[in-house]
Amino acid sequence: WCVGHLLELAPPEVHNPDYKNWVQADLPLKLRPAQYQPIARTRDQLKVVQQLIGRASEIVHAGDPDDEGQLLVDEVLVHFGNTAPVKRILINDMNANAARKALEGLRDNGEFYGLFQKALARSIGDQLYGFNMTRACTLAGRAKGVKSVLSVGRVQTPILGLIVNRYLANKSHASAFYYTVAASLAVGGSRPQARLVVAADAPLDDKNRIIDEAYASQVADACRMKPADVIEARVEEKQTA
């Protein structure tokens, strides 16, 4: 069985020993066709799976029911040139009854070839983008005196950008005051609370809050102890736990 991915895309120097040295002239790196190699920490488990594939008259693909789960098993079958028929089981629930039901609905693994190709294309694309952009940015950085590796990735770089932007926003944050105008109304025997619906031309911040104390005071003074008209009244029923 596969304990996660047992294979990984080979690094550039496996494709071409010259790629071991980072040189601008080598970019973009030529890494096609893709090559796989065993993951060092699970090499022994890969050998176990290889032996089981060789003994099997039929294989049931039980990877997770998504594109990555499809790739995880299919890449091993392709790597070892499997010729035995392969069925696909889709298990969304680890409940025993659900698993038994899934066993009754085995499908031909060939139906999921597109899912395998989707994950494979993403994996290869990530490698091409990551290795080439990391080397390009690092070499450009070295020319400017930067000694560290500037790691770039399709997912990691945008996420890092979000984190940095958030950090900078927090670092440059300055305290700011805002003002609300509220009223306590006398209606019959009750005193409902009301809050001002602010006009669009009022001095507001990006969250539609009044930022001018004089403006807020002016509105409050204009409304104090004045009669109010009820334009609309609604009663909403709500349940609480």
RAWO-V468673 format. One record per backbone hydrogen bond with DSSP energy under -1.0 kcal/mol. CO is the residue of the C=O (numbers start at 1). NH is the residue of the N-H. Records with the same first field share a line. If there is no record, write none. Layout:
CO=NH, NH
This chain:
2=4
6=39
8=37
11=14
12=16
16=19
17=20
18=21
23=26
24=27
35=10
37=8
39=42
40=43
42=46
43=47
44=48
45=49
46=50
47=51
48=52
49=53
50=54
51=55
52=56
59=87
61=89
64=66
66=70
67=71
68=72
69=73
70=74
71=75
73=77
74=78
75=79
76=80
77=82
78=81
85=59
86=109
87=61
88=107
95=99
96=100
97=101
98=102
99=103
100=104
102=105
107=88
108=111
109=112
110=113
112=116
113=117
114=118
115=119
116=120
117=121
118=122
119=123
120=124
121=125
122=126
123=127
124=128
125=129
126=130
127=131
128=132
129=133
130=134
131=135
132=136
133=137
134=138
135=139
136=140
137=141
138=142
139=143
141=144, 146
142=145
149=151
153=157
155=159
156=160
157=161
158=162
159=163
160=164
161=165
162=166
163=167
164=168
165=169
166=170
167=171
168=172
181=196
183=194
187=190
190=187
192=185
194=183
199=202
202=204
203=211
205=208
209=205
210=179
212=216
213=217
214=218
215=219
216=220
217=221
218=222
219=223
220=224
223=226
